[in-house]
Amino acid sequence: MDKKRKVEKCLEVRPNEWSFSRIFRIMREFVLGYRFLDRYGKAVTFFGSARCTVGSEVYNEAAKLAGMLVKDDFAIITGGGPGIMEAANKGARDARGESVGLNIELPNGQRKNKYVTESMSFYYFFTRKVMLSFASEAYIFFPGGFGTLDEFFELVTLIQTRKIQPTPIVLVGRDYWTPLLEWIEKGVYGRYNAIDADDMQIYHLVDTADEAFPLIQTLVRETGVLRCE
């Protein structure tokens, strides 16, 4: 059988053998994901680099902030992996709070850090991503790579386009975030007029856990609507 015929044959069988089982698997992950998250009241989701090392300044700040939020009755939700996610889960567990991980299934197993006390695993990255976008009353971003930036811009876009209710987004670390925010202000807004001035009010910049904590409290109080409602 030549290559063209193999492709045609594959396309012929895919709707019957693959598509329906995949659709139901996706549906199942969404249903179970929403049910899982519904058990929590106030919650905050942490994003940031998986490469952040234990004991670094940014790791310690993430753990400190998570511990402070737990004492204010917030559950801490992360992607369940290493780096900033681990730091936030550690801070939550050490403060005896709810330390939640939304993990991804990989060929070599789940990437779940040891500080997660409650978890759910996902096969698909995109269903997990939707759950992380649904999860919380506030979203905290520490320095990170492409994945962190992807989550940041997706959440900003969802709020900008009113696909989700206005939700506080707090960026921690001026050295890391300032160049990006200046580019948005001077380039995206100032030079190209590609966004509105109000769009830059969706997110808030701080430098430390001590700055972030009271701001999160204030912003969550001002939004007035809990996710679980």
C-alpha positions as CSV (number, residue, x, y, z in Angstrom):
1,M,0.0,0.0,0.0
2,D,1.5,3.4,-1.0
3,K,1.8,6.3,1.4
4,K,-1.2,8.2,0.0
5,R,-3.4,5.2,0.4
6,K,-2.3,4.6,3.9
7,V,-3.2,8.2,4.8
8,E,-6.6,7.8,3.2
9,K,-7.2,4.5,5.0
10,C,-6.3,6.2,8.3
11,L,-8.8,9.0,7.7
12,E,-11.4,6.4,6.9
13,V,-11.2,4.6,10.2
14,R,-10.4,7.5,12.5
15,P,-14.0,8.8,13.0
16,N,-15.2,5.3,14.1
17,E,-12.3,4.0,16.1
18,W,-10.8,7.1,17.7
19,S,-13.0,10.2,17.6
20,F,-15.9,9.2,19.8
21,S,-13.8,7.7,22.6
22,R,-11.6,10.7,22.6
23,I,-14.6,13.1,22.8
24,F,-16.0,11.2,25.8
25,R,-12.6,11.2,27.5
26,I,-12.5,14.9,27.1
27,M,-16.0,15.3,28.4
28,R,-15.2,13.1,31.4
29,E,-12.1,15.2,32.3
30,F,-14.2,18.4,32.2
31,V,-17.0,17.0,34.3
32,L,-14.7,15.5,36.9
33,G,-12.5,18.6,36.9
34,Y,-15.4,20.9,37.7
35,R,-16.6,18.6,40.4
36,F,-13.2,18.4,41.9
37,L,-12.7,22.1,42.0
38,D,-16.2,22.7,43.4
39,R,-15.2,21.3,46.7
40,Y,-13.1,24.4,47.5
41,G,-14.3,27.8,48.6
42,K,-11.8,30.6,48.2
43,A,-8.8,29.6,46.2
44,V,-5.7,31.1,44.6
45,T,-3.8,29.6,41.7
46,F,0.0,29.9,41.4
47,F,1.9,29.9,38.1
48,G,5.6,30.1,37.5
49,S,8.7,28.4,36.3
50,A,9.1,24.6,36.8
51,R,12.9,25.3,36.7
52,C,12.9,27.4,39.8
53,T,15.4,25.8,42.3
54,V,14.6,24.9,45.9
55,G,15.9,27.6,48.3
56,S,16.1,30.4,45.7
57,E,14.7,33.8,46.6
58,V,11.7,33.4,44.2
59,Y,11.0,29.9,45.5
60,N,11.0,31.2,49.1
61,E,8.7,34.1,48.2
62,A,6.2,31.8,46.6
63,A,6.2,29.4,49.6
64,K,5.8,32.4,51.9
65,L,2.9,33.9,50.0
66,A,1.1,30.6,49.8
67,G,1.4,30.2,53.6
68,M,0.0,33.6,54.2
69,L,-3.0,33.0,51.9
70,V,-3.7,29.6,53.6
71,K,-4.0,31.4,56.9
72,D,-6.6,33.7,55.3
73,D,-8.6,30.5,54.4
74,F,-7.5,30.3,50.7
75,A,-6.9,26.9,49.1
76,I,-3.7,26.9,47.1
77,I,-3.9,25.4,43.5
78,T,-1.0,24.7,41.2
79,G,-0.2,22.5,38.2
80,G,1.3,20.1,40.8
81,G,4.8,20.1,39.3
82,P,8.3,21.3,40.4
83,G,9.6,24.8,40.8
84,I,7.2,27.6,41.7
85,M,4.3,25.0,41.8
86,E,6.2,23.0,44.4
87,A,7.0,26.1,46.4
88,A,3.4,27.1,46.6
89,N,2.3,23.6,47.5
90,K,5.0,23.4,50.2
91,G,3.9,26.8,51.7
92,A,0.3,25.6,51.8
93,R,1.1,22.2,53.3
94,D,3.5,23.7,55.9
95,A,0.7,26.1,56.9
96,R,-1.7,23.1,57.2
97,G,-3.9,24.3,54.4
98,E,-5.4,22.8,51.2
99,S,-2.5,22.1,48.8
100,V,-4.0,21.1,45.5
101,G,-2.3,19.9,42.3
102,L,-3.9,19.6,38.9
103,N,-1.4,17.2,37.4
104,I,-0.7,16.2,33.8
105,E,-0.2,12.5,32.8
106,L,3.1,12.0,30.9
107,P,4.6,8.9,29.3
108,N,7.0,8.6,32.2
109,G,4.4,9.2,34.9
110,Q,2.8,12.3,36.5
111,R,4.9,15.3,37.5
112,K,3.6,15.6,41.0
113,N,5.6,17.3,43.7
114,K,5.6,15.8,47.2
115,Y,3.8,18.7,48.8
116,V,0.5,18.1,47.0
117,T,-2.1,16.7,49.4
118,E,-5.1,16.7,47.1
119,S,-4.8,16.2,43.4
120,M,-6.5,15.3,40.1
121,S,-4.6,14.1,37.0
122,F,-5.4,15.1,33.4
123,Y,-4.6,13.3,30.2
124,Y,-5.1,16.4,28.0
125,F,-3.1,19.6,28.5
126,F,-6.0,21.8,27.2
127,T,-8.6,20.4,29.7
128,R,-6.2,20.9,32.5
129,K,-5.6,24.5,31.3
130,V,-9.3,25.2,31.3
131,M,-9.5,23.9,34.9
132,L,-6.6,26.2,36.0
133,S,-8.5,29.1,34.4
134,F,-11.7,28.2,36.3
135,A,-10.1,27.4,39.6
136,S,-9.7,30.6,41.6
137,E,-10.6,34.0,43.0
138,A,-7.1,35.3,42.1
139,Y,-4.2,34.2,39.9
140,I,-0.6,34.7,41.0
141,F,2.2,34.7,38.5
142,F,5.9,34.4,39.4
143,P,8.7,34.5,36.9
144,G,8.4,31.6,34.3
145,G,8.9,30.5,30.8
146,F,6.7,30.1,27.8
147,G,4.1,28.1,29.7
148,T,3.7,30.8,32.3
149,L,3.5,33.6,29.8
150,D,0.9,31.6,27.8
151,E,-1.3,31.2,30.9
152,F,-0.8,34.9,31.7
153,F,-1.9,36.1,28.3
154,E,-4.7,33.7,28.1
155,L,-6.2,34.8,31.4
156,V,-5.8,38.5,30.4
157,T,-7.5,37.8,27.1
158,L,-10.4,35.9,28.8
159,I,-11.0,38.8,31.1
160,Q,-10.5,41.5,28.4
161,T,-13.1,39.8,26.2
162,R,-15.4,39.1,29.1
163,K,-15.4,35.3,28.7
164,I,-14.7,35.1,32.4
165,Q,-15.6,37.5,35.2
166,P,-13.0,40.1,36.2
167,T,-10.5,38.2,38.4
168,P,-7.4,39.6,40.0
169,I,-4.1,38.8,38.4
170,V,-1.0,39.6,40.4
171,L,2.5,39.5,39.0
172,V,5.3,39.0,41.5
173,G,8.8,40.2,40.7
174,R,9.4,43.6,39.2
175,D,12.8,42.7,37.7
176,Y,11.2,40.0,35.6
177,W,7.9,41.5,34.7
178,T,8.7,45.2,34.1
179,P,10.3,44.8,30.7
180,L,7.3,42.9,29.4
181,L,4.8,45.4,30.9
182,E,6.8,48.3,29.4
183,W,6.7,46.7,26.0
184,I,2.9,46.3,26.3
185,E,2.5,49.9,27.4
186,K,4.9,51.5,24.9
187,G,4.5,49.2,22.0
188,V,1.3,47.2,22.0
189,Y,-0.7,50.2,23.4
190,G,1.3,53.3,22.7
191,R,2.7,52.7,19.3
192,Y,0.3,50.2,17.7
193,N,-2.9,51.0,19.6
194,A,-3.7,47.3,19.7
195,I,-5.3,47.4,23.2
196,D,-7.2,49.9,25.3
197,A,-5.6,51.7,28.3
198,D,-8.1,49.9,30.6
199,D,-6.7,46.6,29.5
200,M,-3.5,47.3,31.4
201,Q,-5.5,47.5,34.6
202,I,-6.4,43.8,34.4
203,Y,-3.1,42.9,36.1
204,H,-1.1,44.3,39.0
205,L,2.6,44.3,39.7
206,V,4.3,43.7,43.1
207,D,7.8,42.7,44.2
208,T,7.3,40.5,47.2
209,A,4.9,38.2,49.1
210,D,4.5,41.0,51.7
211,E,3.2,43.3,49.0
212,A,1.2,40.7,47.2
213,F,-0.8,39.4,50.2
214,P,-2.7,42.6,51.2
215,L,-3.3,43.5,47.5
216,I,-4.8,40.0,46.8
217,Q,-7.1,40.4,49.9
218,T,-8.2,43.9,48.6
219,L,-8.8,42.8,45.0
220,V,-10.7,39.7,45.9
221,R,-12.9,41.7,48.2
222,E,-13.5,44.3,45.5
223,T,-14.5,41.8,42.9
224,G,-17.2,40.7,45.3
225,V,-18.1,37.3,43.6
226,L,-16.6,34.0,44.6
227,R,-16.0,31.5,41.9
228,C,-18.0,28.9,43.8
229,E,-21.1,31.1,43.6
